[in-house]
């Protein structure tokens, strides 16, 4: 199973993802978005490619029912999905980790910081895809890909 991982797109009405992102969204089985879409039209666009799961970010104020956190089961892997802007912890990574402390997850996908991050912590892959549209202090835009096969997880960032 191949999963595209997005976060912090911050798109306004009439705007879309960069062409590089759309070009990479081939042979994708699912798309997950860790919040701060800021406009619901993106979910509709992405759903034409593959099933989409998303959570609410701190900039998602429209009247759409998105959960604050979610657990997605893909094959034998459980993915915790959260934006990472609230809760206990001093950093985004810490808040995301603590949000699933009592859950049985294999991966935690989070956003909020716009900073690509990948690190194993206590047997859990912590993964932030960065942002494909708002790189802030980063040198490049980014998003992520998770490949799940036979209970194994391979993750990577795509930079442009």
N, CA, C and O atoms as a GROMACS GRO file, in nm:
protein
  640
    1UNK      N    1   0.084  -0.117   0.000
    1UNK     CA    2   0.000   0.000   0.000
    1UNK      C    3   0.089   0.124   0.000
    1UNK      O    4   0.184   0.133   0.077
    2UNK      N    5   0.056   0.217  -0.088
    2UNK     CA    6   0.135   0.341  -0.102
    2UNK      C    7   0.046   0.458  -0.061
    2UNK      O    8  -0.063   0.478  -0.115
    3UNK      N    9   0.096   0.536   0.035
    3UNK     CA   10   0.017   0.645   0.092
    3UNK      C   11   0.090   0.777   0.074
    3UNK      O   12   0.206   0.789   0.114
    4UNK      N   13   0.024   0.876   0.016
    4UNK     CA   14   0.079   1.011   0.008
    4UNK      C   15   0.042   1.083   0.138
    4UNK      O   16  -0.071   1.072   0.186
    5UNK      N   17   0.138   1.156   0.194
    5UNK     CA   18   0.118   1.223   0.322
    5UNK      C   19   0.140   1.373   0.302
    5UNK      O   20   0.248   1.417   0.263
    6UNK      N   21   0.036   1.450   0.330
    6UNK     CA   22   0.039   1.595   0.316
    6UNK      C   23   0.005   1.662   0.449
    6UNK      O   24  -0.057   1.601   0.536
    7UNK      N   25   0.046   1.785   0.464
    7UNK     CA   26   0.007   1.867   0.578
    7UNK      C   27   0.031   2.012   0.544
    7UNK      O   28   0.109   2.044   0.453
    8UNK      N   29  -0.034   2.099   0.616
    8UNK     CA   30  -0.007   2.242   0.610
    8UNK      C   31  -0.004   2.298   0.469
    8UNK      O   32   0.089   2.368   0.430
    9UNK      N   33  -0.108   2.266   0.392
    9UNK     CA   34  -0.116   2.316   0.256
    9UNK      C   35  -0.164   2.462   0.252
    9UNK      O   36  -0.128   2.535   0.160
   10UNK      N   37  -0.244   2.504   0.348
   10UNK     CA   38  -0.286   2.644   0.362
   10UNK      C   39  -0.334   2.705   0.231
   10UNK      O   40  -0.299   2.819   0.198
   11UNK      N   41  -0.413   2.631   0.156
   11UNK     CA   42  -0.459   2.680   0.026
   11UNK      C   43  -0.584   2.767   0.039
   11UNK      O   44  -0.674   2.736   0.118
   12UNK      N   45  -0.588   2.871  -0.037
   12UNK     CA   46  -0.706   2.956  -0.044
   12UNK      C   47  -0.793   2.909  -0.160
   12UNK      O   48  -0.747   2.838  -0.249
   13UNK      N   49  -0.918   2.951  -0.158
   13UNK     CA   50  -1.011   2.915  -0.265
   13UNK      C   51  -0.951   2.956  -0.399
   13UNK      O   52  -0.901   3.068  -0.414
   14UNK      N   53  -0.957   2.867  -0.497
   14UNK     CA   54  -0.905   2.894  -0.630
   14UNK      C   55  -0.759   2.854  -0.649
   14UNK      O   56  -0.708   2.859  -0.760
   15UNK      N   57  -0.692   2.814  -0.542
   15UNK     CA   58  -0.552   2.770  -0.550
   15UNK      C   59  -0.547   2.618  -0.540
   15UNK      O   60  -0.640   2.556  -0.488
   16UNK      N   61  -0.439   2.560  -0.589
   16UNK     CA   62  -0.424   2.415  -0.584
   16UNK      C   63  -0.278   2.382  -0.552
   16UNK      O   64  -0.194   2.470  -0.541
   17UNK      N   65  -0.252   2.255  -0.537
   17UNK     CA   66  -0.117   2.209  -0.508
   17UNK      C   67  -0.025   2.232  -0.628
   17UNK      O   68  -0.071   2.239  -0.742
   18UNK      N   69   0.104   2.246  -0.603
   18UNK     CA   70   0.199   2.260  -0.714
   18UNK      C   71   0.196   2.138  -0.806
   18UNK      O   72   0.163   2.027  -0.763
   19UNK      N   73   0.230   2.159  -0.932
   19UNK     CA   74   0.225   2.052  -1.031
   19UNK      C   75   0.315   1.934  -0.992
   19UNK      O   76   0.282   1.819  -1.021
   20UNK      N   77   0.428   1.960  -0.926
   20UNK     CA   78   0.517   1.851  -0.884
   20UNK      C   79   0.442   1.752  -0.794
   20UNK      O   80   0.460   1.631  -0.807
   21UNK      N   81   0.360   1.804  -0.704
   21UNK     CA   82   0.285   1.716  -0.613
   21UNK      C   83   0.186   1.632  -0.692
   21UNK      O   84   0.180   1.510  -0.674
   22UNK      N   85   0.109   1.695  -0.780
   22UNK     CA   86   0.011   1.621  -0.860
   22UNK      C   87   0.079   1.512  -0.943
   22UNK      O   88   0.026   1.403  -0.957
   23UNK      N   89   0.196   1.543  -0.997
   23UNK     CA   90   0.269   1.445  -1.079
   23UNK      C   91   0.312   1.323  -0.997
   23UNK      O   92   0.324   1.213  -1.051
   24UNK      N   93   0.335   1.342  -0.868
   24UNK     CA   94   0.380   1.231  -0.782
   24UNK      C   95   0.264   1.148  -0.728
   24UNK      O   96   0.286   1.040  -0.673
   25UNK      N   97   0.143   1.197  -0.743
   25UNK     CA   98   0.027   1.128  -0.688
   25UNK      C   99  -0.029   1.023  -0.784
   25UNK      O  100  -0.150   1.011  -0.802
   26UNK      N  101   0.061   0.947  -0.844
   26UNK     CA  102   0.019   0.836  -0.929
   26UNK      C  103   0.046   0.707  -0.852
   26UNK      O  104   0.137   0.701  -0.770
   27UNK      N  105  -0.031   0.608  -0.880
   27UNK     CA  106  -0.018   0.478  -0.813
   27UNK      C  107  -0.022   0.492  -0.661
   27UNK      O  108   0.054   0.427  -0.589
   28UNK      N  109  -0.111   0.579  -0.614
   28UNK     CA  110  -0.131   0.602  -0.471
   28UNK      C  111  -0.259   0.530  -0.430
   28UNK      O  112  -0.360   0.538  -0.500
   29UNK      N  113  -0.255   0.460  -0.317
   29UNK     CA  114  -0.372   0.388  -0.267
   29UNK      C  115  -0.454   0.471  -0.169
   29UNK      O  116  -0.573   0.446  -0.152
   30UNK      N  117  -0.390   0.569  -0.104
   30UNK     CA  118  -0.458   0.652  -0.006
   30UNK      C  119  -0.380   0.782   0.010
   30UNK      O  120  -0.260   0.788  -0.013
   31UNK      N  121  -0.452   0.886   0.048
   31UNK     CA  122  -0.390   1.015   0.079
   31UNK      C  123  -0.433   1.053   0.219
   31UNK      O  124  -0.551   1.048   0.253
   32UNK      N  125  -0.335   1.091   0.302
   32UNK     CA  126  -0.370   1.141   0.434
   32UNK      C  127  -0.318   1.284   0.449
   32UNK      O  128  -0.209   1.318   0.400
   33UNK      N  129  -0.396   1.366   0.516
   33UNK     CA  130  -0.362   1.507   0.534
   33UNK      C  131  -0.370   1.539   0.683
   33UNK      O  132  -0.472   1.516   0.747
   34UNK      N  133  -0.260   1.592   0.737
   34UNK     CA  134  -0.249   1.618   0.880
   34UNK      C  135  -0.292   1.759   0.919
   34UNK      O  136  -0.241   1.815   1.016
   35UNK      N  137  -0.384   1.817   0.845
   35UNK     CA  138  -0.446   1.943   0.887
   35UNK      C  139  -0.385   2.069   0.829
   35UNK      O  140  -0.277   2.068   0.770
   36UNK      N  141  -0.459   2.178   0.849
   36UNK     CA  142  -0.434   2.309   0.791
   36UNK      C  143  -0.447   2.305   0.640
   36UNK      O  144  -0.359   2.349   0.565
   37UNK      N  145  -0.561   2.251   0.597
   37UNK     CA  146  -0.597   2.257   0.455
   37UNK      C  147  -0.640   2.400   0.422
   37UNK      O  148  -0.603   2.454   0.318
   38UNK      N  149  -0.718   2.459   0.510
   38UNK     CA  150  -0.780   2.592   0.506
   38UNK      C  151  -0.888   2.607   0.400
   38UNK      O  152  -0.958   2.709   0.397
   39UNK      N  153  -0.904   2.509   0.313
   39UNK     CA  154  -1.014   2.516   0.216
   39UNK      C  155  -1.052   2.374   0.174
   39UNK      O  156  -0.968   2.296   0.131
   40UNK      N  157  -1.179   2.344   0.189
   40UNK     CA  158  -1.232   2.209   0.172
   40UNK      C  159  -1.218   2.158   0.029
   40UNK      O  160  -1.217   2.036   0.008
   41UNK      N  161  -1.206   2.246  -0.067
   41UNK     CA  162  -1.195   2.204  -0.206
   41UNK      C  163  -1.077   2.112  -0.232
   41UNK      O  164  -1.082   2.028  -0.322
   42UNK      N  165  -0.971   2.126  -0.153
   42UNK     CA  166  -0.855   2.039  -0.171
   42UNK      C  167  -0.891   1.894  -0.143
   42UNK      O  168  -0.847   1.804  -0.215
   43UNK      N  169  -0.970   1.869  -0.040
   43UNK     CA  170  -1.011   1.730  -0.011
   43UNK      C  171  -1.090   1.672  -0.128
   43UNK      O  172  -1.074   1.555  -0.163
   44UNK      N  173  -1.174   1.754  -0.187
   44UNK     CA  174  -1.252   1.709  -0.302
   44UNK      C  175  -1.161   1.676  -0.421
   44UNK      O  176  -1.181   1.576  -0.489
   45UNK      N  177  -1.062   1.762  -0.445
   45UNK     CA  178  -0.967   1.737  -0.555
   45UNK      C  179  -0.888   1.609  -0.531
   45UNK      O  180  -0.876   1.525  -0.621
   46UNK      N  181  -0.835   1.593  -0.410
   46UNK     CA  182  -0.754   1.476  -0.378
   46UNK      C  183  -0.835   1.347  -0.387
   46UNK      O  184  -0.782   1.243  -0.425
   47UNK      N  185  -0.962   1.354  -0.351
   47UNK     CA  186  -1.044   1.233  -0.351
   47UNK      C  187  -1.072   1.181  -0.492
   47UNK      O  188  -1.124   1.070  -0.507
   48UNK      N  189  -1.038   1.258  -0.595
   48UNK     CA  190  -1.051   1.206  -0.732
   48UNK      C  191  -0.937   1.110  -0.765
   48UNK      O  192  -0.943   1.038  -0.864
   49UNK      N  193  -0.832   1.110  -0.682
   49UNK     CA  194  -0.715   1.025  -0.705
   49UNK      C  195  -0.721   0.898  -0.621
   49UNK      O  196  -0.694   0.788  -0.670
   50UNK      N  197  -0.756   0.914  -0.492
   50UNK     CA  198  -0.756   0.801  -0.398
   50UNK      C  199  -0.840   0.840  -0.277
   50UNK      O  200  -0.870   0.958  -0.258
   51UNK      N  201  -0.877   0.742  -0.196
   51UNK     CA  202  -0.947   0.776  -0.071
   51UNK      C  203  -0.861   0.869   0.015
   51UNK      O  204  -0.739   0.855   0.020
   52UNK      N  205  -0.927   0.964   0.083
   52UNK     CA  206  -0.857   1.063   0.163
   52UNK      C  207  -0.904   1.056   0.308
   52UNK      O  208  -1.023   1.043   0.335
   53UNK      N  209  -0.808   1.064   0.400
   53UNK     CA  210  -0.838   1.079   0.543
   53UNK      C  211  -0.766   1.204   0.588
   53UNK      O  212  -0.650   1.227   0.552
   54UNK      N  213  -0.834   1.286   0.666
   54UNK     CA  214  -0.776   1.413   0.710
   54UNK      C  215  -0.823   1.447   0.850
   54UNK      O  216  -0.927   1.400   0.895
   55UNK      N  217  -0.743   1.528   0.917
   55UNK     CA  218  -0.779   1.582   1.048
   55UNK      C  219  -0.777   1.734   1.040
   55UNK      O  220  -0.720   1.793   0.949
   56UNK      N  221  -0.841   1.794   1.138
   56UNK     CA  222  -0.850   1.940   1.146
   56UNK      C  223  -0.720   1.997   1.202
   56UNK      O  224  -0.662   1.944   1.296
   57UNK      N  225  -0.675   2.106   1.141
   57UNK     CA  226  -0.561   2.181   1.193
   57UNK      C  227  -0.608   2.310   1.258
   57UNK      O  228  -0.726   2.342   1.253
   58UNK      N  229  -0.517   2.382   1.318
   58UNK     CA  230  -0.554   2.505   1.389
   58UNK      C  231  -0.600   2.617   1.295
   58UNK      O  232  -0.657   2.715   1.342
   59UNK      N  233  -0.576   2.606   1.166
   59UNK     CA  234  -0.621   2.708   1.070
   59UNK      C  235  -0.744   2.663   0.991
   59UNK      O  236  -0.789   2.733   0.900
   60UNK      N  237  -0.799   2.548   1.026
   60UNK     CA  238  -0.916   2.495   0.954
   60UNK      C  239  -1.043   2.539   1.026
   60UNK      O  240  -1.092   2.470   1.115
   61UNK      N  241  -1.096   2.654   0.985
   61UNK     CA  242  -1.211   2.710   1.054
   61UNK      C  243  -1.344   2.689   0.985
   61UNK      O  244  -1.447   2.728   1.039
   62UNK      N  245  -1.344   2.628   0.866
   62UNK     CA  246  -1.472   2.613   0.796
   62UNK      C  247  -1.559   2.511   0.869
   62UNK      O  248  -1.512   2.434   0.952
   63UNK      N  249  -1.684   2.513   0.836
   63UNK     CA  250  -1.782   2.429   0.905
   63UNK      C  251  -1.788   2.290   0.841
   63UNK      O  252  -1.887   2.253   0.778
   64UNK      N  253  -1.681   2.214   0.859
   64UNK     CA  254  -1.673   2.078   0.806
   64UNK      C  255  -1.634   1.988   0.921
   64UNK      O  256  -1.551   2.023   1.004
   65UNK      N  257  -1.694   1.873   0.924
   65UNK     CA  258  -1.669   1.780   1.034
   65UNK      C  259  -1.545   1.696   1.006
   65UNK      O  260  -1.552   1.591   0.941
   66UNK      N  261  -1.431   1.742   1.056
   66UNK     CA  262  -1.308   1.664   1.051
   66UNK      C  263  -1.268   1.636   1.196
   66UNK      O  264  -1.281   1.724   1.281
   67UNK      N  265  -1.220   1.517   1.224
   67UNK     CA  266  -1.178   1.489   1.361
   67UNK      C  267  -1.048   1.562   1.396
   67UNK      O  268  -0.973   1.604   1.307
   68UNK      N  269  -1.022   1.577   1.524
   68UNK     CA  270  -0.895   1.635   1.568
   68UNK      C  271  -0.782   1.533   1.561
   68UNK      O  272  -0.665   1.569   1.547
   69UNK      N  273  -0.819   1.406   1.571
   69UNK     CA  274  -0.721   1.298   1.557
   69UNK      C  275  -0.793   1.176   1.501
   69UNK      O  276  -0.916   1.166   1.510
   70UNK      N  277  -0.716   1.085   1.443
   70UNK     CA  278  -0.774   0.968   1.380
   70UNK      C  279  -0.673   0.855   1.388
   70UNK      O  280  -0.553   0.879   1.399
   71UNK      N  281  -0.722   0.732   1.381
   71UNK     CA  282  -0.636   0.615   1.368
   71UNK      C  283  -0.680   0.542   1.243
   71UNK      O  284  -0.797   0.505   1.229
   72UNK      N  285  -0.586   0.522   1.151
   72UNK     CA  286  -0.614   0.461   1.021
   72UNK      C  287  -0.543   0.327   1.016
   72UNK      O  288  -0.423   0.318   1.043
   73UNK      N  289  -0.617   0.222   0.982
   73UNK     CA  290  -0.558   0.089   0.970
   73UNK      C  291  -0.531   0.058   0.824
   73UNK      O  292  -0.622   0.061   0.741
   74UNK      N  293  -0.406   0.029   0.794
   74UNK     CA  294  -0.362  -0.005   0.658
   74UNK      C  295  -0.285  -0.134   0.665
   74UNK      O  296  -0.174  -0.140   0.718
   75UNK      N  297  -0.346  -0.239   0.611
   75UNK     CA  298  -0.290  -0.373   0.624
   75UNK      C  299  -0.274  -0.400   0.774
   75UNK      O  300  -0.373  -0.389   0.847
   76UNK      N  301  -0.158  -0.434   0.821
   76UNK     CA  302  -0.139  -0.463   0.964
   76UNK      C  303  -0.082  -0.343   1.039
   76UNK      O  304  -0.043  -0.356   1.155
   77UNK      N  305  -0.078  -0.227   0.976
   77UNK     CA  306  -0.017  -0.108   1.035
   77UNK      C  307  -0.126  -0.010   1.079
   77UNK      O  308  -0.223   0.015   1.006
   78UNK      N  309  -0.108   0.045   1.199
   78UNK     CA  310  -0.201   0.147   1.251
   78UNK      C  311  -0.129   0.282   1.251
   78UNK      O  312  -0.022   0.299   1.310
   79UNK      N  313  -0.192   0.378   1.183
   79UNK     CA  314  -0.136   0.512   1.168
   79UNK      C  315  -0.218   0.610   1.250
   79UNK      O  316  -0.338   0.626   1.227
   80UNK      N  317  -0.154   0.676   1.346
   80UNK     CA  318  -0.218   0.784   1.420
   80UNK      C  319  -0.200   0.912   1.342
   80UNK      O  320  -0.089   0.943   1.297
   81UNK      N  321  -0.308   0.987   1.325
   81UNK     CA  322  -0.304   1.110   1.246
   81UNK      C  323  -0.354   1.226   1.332
   81UNK      O  324  -0.463   1.220   1.389
   82UNK      N  325  -0.272   1.330   1.342
   82UNK     CA  326  -0.305   1.447   1.424
   82UNK      C  327  -0.232   1.568   1.367
   82UNK      O  328  -0.130   1.553   1.301
   83UNK      N  329  -0.285   1.687   1.393
   83UNK     CA  330  -0.214   1.807   1.346
   83UNK      C  331  -0.092   1.836   1.434
   83UNK      O  332   0.017   1.859   1.382
   84UNK      N  333  -0.110   1.834   1.565
   84UNK     CA  334   0.003   1.852   1.656
   84UNK      C  335   0.013   1.990   1.718
   84UNK      O  336   0.116   2.023   1.777
   85UNK      N  337  -0.090   2.070   1.706
   85UNK     CA  338  -0.084   2.207   1.757
   85UNK      C  339  -0.127   2.220   1.903
   85UNK      O  340  -0.099   2.322   1.966
   86UNK      N  341  -0.193   2.119   1.958
   86UNK     CA  342  -0.243   2.133   2.095
   86UNK      C  343  -0.218   2.007   2.176
   86UNK      O  344  -0.187   1.900   2.122
   87UNK      N  345  -0.232   2.021   2.306
   87UNK     CA  346  -0.209   1.910   2.397
   87UNK      C  347  -0.084   1.931   2.479
   87UNK      O  348  -0.019   2.035   2.471
   88UNK      N  349  -0.052   1.831   2.557
   88UNK     CA  350   0.067   1.837   2.642
   88UNK      C  351   0.192   1.820   2.557
   88UNK      O  352   0.190   1.753   2.454
   89UNK      N  353   0.301   1.880   2.602
   89UNK     CA  354   0.428   1.868   2.532
   89UNK      C  355   0.480   2.002   2.487
   89UNK      O  356   0.402   2.092   2.454
   90UNK      N  357   0.611   2.018   2.485
   90UNK     CA  358   0.673   2.145   2.450
   90UNK      C  359   0.698   2.162   2.302
   90UNK      O  360   0.711   2.274   2.254
   91UNK      N  361   0.705   2.052   2.228
   91UNK     CA  362   0.729   2.060   2.084
   91UNK      C  363   0.615   1.993   2.010
   91UNK      O  364   0.535   1.919   2.069
   92UNK      N  365   0.608   2.018   1.880
   92UNK     CA  366   0.505   1.954   1.798
   92UNK      C  367   0.520   1.802   1.803
   92UNK      O  368   0.421   1.731   1.816
   93UNK      N  369   0.642   1.753   1.791
   93UNK     CA  370   0.667   1.609   1.795
   93UNK      C  371   0.621   1.550   1.928
   93UNK      O  372   0.558   1.444   1.931
   94UNK      N  373   0.651   1.618   2.036
   94UNK     CA  374   0.614   1.570   2.169
   94UNK      C  375   0.462   1.567   2.186
   94UNK      O  376   0.408   1.470   2.240
   95UNK      N  377   0.393   1.672   2.141
   95UNK     CA  378   0.247   1.675   2.151
   95UNK      C  379   0.184   1.562   2.069
   95UNK      O  380   0.090   1.497   2.114
   96UNK      N  381   0.237   1.538   1.949
   96UNK     CA  382   0.185   1.430   1.865
   96UNK      C  383   0.207   1.295   1.931
   96UNK      O  384   0.116   1.212   1.935
   97UNK      N  385   0.325   1.274   1.984
   97UNK     CA  386   0.357   1.147   2.050
   97UNK      C  387   0.265   1.124   2.170
   97UNK      O  388   0.209   1.016   2.185
   98UNK      N  389   0.251   1.224   2.254
   98UNK     CA  390   0.168   1.209   2.375
   98UNK      C  391   0.020   1.190   2.343
   98UNK      O  392  -0.052   1.126   2.420
   99UNK      N  393  -0.025   1.244   2.230
   99UNK     CA  394  -0.166   1.228   2.191
   99UNK      C  395  -0.202   1.081   2.166
   99UNK      O  396  -0.318   1.043   2.177
  100UNK      N  397  -0.102   1.000   2.132
  100UNK     CA  398  -0.126   0.857   2.103
  100UNK      C  399  -0.056   0.766   2.203
  100UNK      O  400  -0.039   0.647   2.178
  101UNK      N  401  -0.015   0.822   2.316
  101UNK     CA  402   0.060   0.746   2.417
  101UNK      C  403  -0.015   0.620   2.461
  101UNK      O  404   0.047   0.516   2.483
  102UNK      N  405  -0.146   0.629   2.475
  102UNK     CA  406  -0.225   0.516   2.521
  102UNK      C  407  -0.291   0.439   2.406
  102UNK      O  408  -0.379   0.357   2.429
  103UNK      N  409  -0.248   0.466   2.284
  103UNK     CA  410  -0.302   0.396   2.168
  103UNK      C  411  -0.196   0.302   2.113
  103UNK      O  412  -0.076   0.322   2.132
  104UNK      N  413  -0.242   0.201   2.047
  104UNK     CA  414  -0.149   0.107   1.985
  104UNK      C  415  -0.132   0.147   1.839
  104UNK      O  416  -0.207   0.101   1.752
  105UNK      N  417  -0.033   0.232   1.812
  105UNK     CA  418  -0.007   0.276   1.675
  105UNK      C  419   0.138   0.244   1.637
  105UNK      O  420   0.225   0.233   1.723
  106UNK      N  421   0.159   0.229   1.508
  106UNK     CA  422   0.292   0.200   1.455
  106UNK      C  423   0.359   0.324   1.397
  106UNK      O  424   0.481   0.335   1.392
  107UNK      N  425   0.275   0.417   1.353
  107UNK     CA  426   0.321   0.541   1.290
  107UNK      C  427   0.237   0.654   1.347
  107UNK      O  428   0.117   0.638   1.370
  108UNK      N  429   0.300   0.769   1.369
  108UNK     CA  430   0.225   0.891   1.403
  108UNK      C  431   0.260   0.995   1.298
  108UNK      O  432   0.376   1.036   1.285
  109UNK      N  433   0.158   1.037   1.223
  109UNK     CA  434   0.174   1.141   1.122
  109UNK      C  435   0.118   1.270   1.182
  109UNK      O  436   0.008   1.272   1.236
  110UNK      N  437   0.197   1.376   1.171
  110UNK     CA  438   0.156   1.504   1.226
  110UNK      C  439   0.208   1.616   1.138
  110UNK      O  440   0.288   1.593   1.047
  111UNK      N  441   0.162   1.737   1.163
  111UNK     CA  442   0.204   1.852   1.084
  111UNK      C  443   0.237   1.968   1.175
  111UNK      O  444   0.316   1.955   1.268
  112UNK      N  445   0.176   2.082   1.148
  112UNK     CA  446   0.180   2.205   1.224
  112UNK      C  447   0.310   2.284   1.212
  112UNK      O  448   0.305   2.406   1.191
  113UNK      N  449   0.425   2.222   1.223
  113UNK     CA  450   0.552   2.295   1.224
  113UNK      C  451   0.603   2.330   1.085
  113UNK      O  452   0.691   2.415   1.071
  114UNK      N  453   0.549   2.266   0.981
  114UNK     CA  454   0.594   2.283   0.843
  114UNK      C  455   0.737   2.229   0.824
  114UNK      O  456   0.800   2.256   0.722
  115UNK      N  457   0.786   2.156   0.920
  115UNK     CA  458   0.923   2.105   0.917
  115UNK      C  459   0.924   1.954   0.895
  115UNK      O  460   0.870   1.880   0.977
  116UNK      N  461   0.982   1.908   0.785
  116UNK     CA  462   0.989   1.763   0.764
  116UNK      C  463   1.063   1.696   0.880
  116UNK      O  464   1.165   1.746   0.928
  117UNK      N  465   1.009   1.584   0.924
  117UNK     CA  466   1.066   1.515   1.040
  117UNK      C  467   1.039   1.366   1.026
  117UNK      O  468   0.929   1.326   0.989
  118UNK      N  469   1.141   1.285   1.055
  118UNK     CA  470   1.124   1.140   1.054
  118UNK      C  471   1.220   1.083   1.158
  118UNK      O  472   1.342   1.101   1.149
  119UNK      N  473   1.161   1.013   1.256
  119UNK     CA  474   1.242   0.957   1.363
  119UNK      C  475   1.163   0.844   1.430
  119UNK      O  476   1.042   0.853   1.449
  120UNK      N  477   1.234   0.739   1.466
  120UNK     CA  478   1.171   0.630   1.541
  120UNK      C  479   1.180   0.664   1.689
  120UNK      O  480   1.285   0.702   1.739
  121UNK      N  481   1.068   0.649   1.759
  121UNK     CA  482   1.063   0.672   1.902
  121UNK      C  483   0.986   0.559   1.968
  121UNK      O  484   0.866   0.543   1.942
  122UNK      N  485   1.052   0.482   2.051
  122UNK     CA  486   0.989   0.371   2.121
  122UNK      C  487   0.915   0.278   2.025
  122UNK      O  488   0.805   0.231   2.056
  123UNK      N  489   0.974   0.250   1.911
  123UNK     CA  490   0.915   0.159   1.814
  123UNK      C  491   0.806   0.219   1.727
  123UNK      O  492   0.742   0.148   1.650
  124UNK      N  493   0.785   0.350   1.738
  124UNK     CA  494   0.682   0.420   1.660
  124UNK      C  495   0.753   0.517   1.564
  124UNK      O  496   0.840   0.593   1.606
  125UNK      N  497   0.716   0.512   1.437
  125UNK     CA  498   0.770   0.606   1.340
  125UNK      C  499   0.697   0.740   1.354
  125UNK      O  500   0.576   0.747   1.334
  126UNK      N  501   0.770   0.845   1.388
  126UNK     CA  502   0.716   0.980   1.396
  126UNK      C  503   0.745   1.046   1.261
  126UNK      O  504   0.860   1.054   1.219
  127UNK      N  505   0.640   1.094   1.193
  127UNK     CA  506   0.658   1.144   1.057
  127UNK      C  507   0.579   1.272   1.034
  127UNK      O  508   0.457   1.274   1.046
  128UNK      N  509   0.651   1.379   1.000
  128UNK     CA  510   0.590   1.505   0.959
  128UNK      C  511   0.633   1.528   0.814
  128UNK      O  512   0.753   1.533   0.786
  129UNK      N  513   0.537   1.542   0.722
  129UNK     CA  514   0.574   1.557   0.580
  129UNK      C  515   0.627   1.695   0.543
  129UNK      O  516   0.677   1.713   0.432
  130UNK      N  517   0.617   1.792   0.634
  130UNK     CA  518   0.651   1.929   0.597
  130UNK      C  519   0.533   1.990   0.522
  130UNK      O  520   0.419   1.950   0.544
  131UNK      N  521   0.560   2.086   0.437
  131UNK     CA  522   0.453   2.151   0.361
  131UNK      C  523   0.490   2.164   0.213
  131UNK      O  524   0.602   2.205   0.180
  132UNK      N  525   0.396   2.130   0.123
  132UNK     CA  526   0.423   2.145  -0.020
  132UNK      C  527   0.393   2.286  -0.073
  132UNK      O  528   0.412   2.314  -0.191
  133UNK      N  529   0.345   2.375   0.016
  133UNK     CA  530   0.304   2.508  -0.030
  133UNK      C  531   0.351   2.622   0.058
  133UNK      O  532   0.344   2.738   0.018
  134UNK      N  533   0.400   2.593   0.177
  134UNK     CA  534   0.438   2.698   0.273
  134UNK      C  535   0.560   2.650   0.352
  134UNK      O  536   0.546   2.601   0.464
  135UNK      N  537   0.678   2.665   0.292
  135UNK     CA  538   0.799   2.604   0.349
  135UNK      C  539   0.855   2.679   0.469
  135UNK      O  540   0.942   2.627   0.539
  136UNK      N  541   0.808   2.799   0.494
  136UNK     CA  542   0.856   2.881   0.606
  136UNK      C  543   1.007   2.886   0.610
  136UNK      O  544   1.069   2.940   0.518
  137UNK      N  545   1.069   2.833   0.713
  137UNK     CA  546   1.215   2.843   0.728
  137UNK      C  547   1.291   2.730   0.658
  137UNK      O  548   1.414   2.725   0.665
  138UNK      N  549   1.221   2.642   0.591
  138UNK     CA  550   1.285   2.529   0.523
  138UNK      C  551   1.342   2.573   0.388
  138UNK      O  552   1.295   2.671   0.330
  139UNK      N  553   1.441   2.501   0.339
  139UNK     CA  554   1.500   2.535   0.210
  139UNK      C  555   1.411   2.492   0.093
  139UNK      O  556   1.412   2.555  -0.013
  140UNK      N  557   1.333   2.384   0.114
  140UNK     CA  558   1.250   2.332   0.006
  140UNK      C  559   1.110   2.298   0.057
  140UNK      O  560   1.089   2.278   0.177
  141UNK      N  561   1.017   2.291  -0.036
  141UNK     CA  562   0.884   2.240  -0.007
  141UNK      C  563   0.895   2.089   0.005
  141UNK      O  564   0.990   2.029  -0.045
  142UNK      N  565   0.796   2.026   0.072
  142UNK     CA  566   0.804   1.881   0.086
  142UNK      C  567   0.668   1.820   0.116
  142UNK      O  568   0.574   1.888   0.158
  143UNK      N  569   0.660   1.691   0.093
  143UNK     CA  570   0.550   1.607   0.137
  143UNK      C  571   0.608   1.467   0.151
  143UNK      O  572   0.726   1.447   0.127
  144UNK      N  573   0.525   1.370   0.189
  144UNK     CA  574   0.580   1.239   0.217
  144UNK      C  575   0.509   1.125   0.148
  144UNK      O  576   0.399   1.139   0.096
  145UNK      N  577   0.577   1.012   0.150
  145UNK     CA  578   0.522   0.886   0.098
  145UNK      C  579   0.549   0.778   0.203
  145UNK      O  580   0.661   0.766   0.254
  146UNK      N  581   0.446   0.702   0.235
  146UNK     CA  582   0.460   0.584   0.319
  146UNK      C  583   0.433   0.462   0.231
  146UNK      O  584   0.329   0.455   0.166
  147UNK      N  585   0.525   0.368   0.230
  147UNK     CA  586   0.504   0.240   0.162
  147UNK      C  587   0.491   0.133   0.268
  147UNK      O  588   0.580   0.116   0.352
  148UNK      N  589   0.380   0.062   0.265
  148UNK     CA  590   0.354  -0.044   0.363
  148UNK      C  591   0.341  -0.175   0.287
  148UNK      O  592   0.255  -0.191   0.200
  149UNK      N  593   0.430  -0.270   0.320
  149UNK     CA  594   0.426  -0.402   0.257
  149UNK      C  595   0.462  -0.506   0.360
  149UNK      O  596   0.565  -0.496   0.428
  150UNK      N  597   0.378  -0.606   0.372
  150UNK     CA  598   0.401  -0.719   0.460
  150UNK      C  599   0.437  -0.674   0.602
  150UNK      O  600   0.530  -0.728   0.662
  151UNK      N  601   0.363  -0.576   0.654
  151UNK     CA  602   0.383  -0.529   0.790
  151UNK      C  603   0.505  -0.442   0.810
  151UNK      O  604   0.538  -0.408   0.923
  152UNK      N  605   0.573  -0.405   0.702
  152UNK     CA  606   0.692  -0.319   0.709
  152UNK      C  607   0.658  -0.180   0.656
  152UNK      O  608   0.579  -0.165   0.562
  153UNK      N  609   0.718  -0.079   0.718
  153UNK     CA  610   0.693   0.060   0.680
  153UNK      C  611   0.821   0.120   0.622
  153UNK      O  612   0.927   0.112   0.683
  154UNK      N  613   0.809   0.180   0.506
  154UNK     CA  614   0.918   0.260   0.450
  154UNK      C  615   0.861   0.400   0.429
  154UNK      O  616   0.756   0.417   0.367
  155UNK      N  617   0.931   0.499   0.480
  155UNK     CA  618   0.885   0.637   0.468
  155UNK      C  619   0.993   0.721   0.400
  155UNK      O  620   1.112   0.696   0.417
  156UNK      N  621   0.948   0.820   0.324
  156UNK     CA  622   1.043   0.912   0.265
  156UNK      C  623   0.977   1.048   0.243
  156UNK      O  624   0.855   1.060   0.231
  157UNK      N  625   1.061   1.149   0.239
  157UNK     CA  626   1.018   1.283   0.204
  157UNK      C  627   1.051   1.309   0.058
  157UNK      O  628   1.155   1.265   0.009
  158UNK      N  629   0.965   1.378  -0.010
  158UNK     CA  630   0.992   1.425  -0.145
  158UNK      C  631   1.009   1.576  -0.137
  158UNK      O  632   0.918   1.647  -0.093
  159UNK      N  633   1.125   1.625  -0.179
  159UNK     CA  634   1.157   1.767  -0.173
  159UNK      C  635   1.157   1.828  -0.312
  159UNK      O  636   1.195   1.763  -0.410
  160UNK      N  637   1.113   1.952  -0.318
  160UNK     CA  638   1.116   2.023  -0.447
  160UNK      C  639   1.128   2.173  -0.423
  160UNK      O  640   1.132   2.251  -0.518
   0.00000   0.00000   0.00000
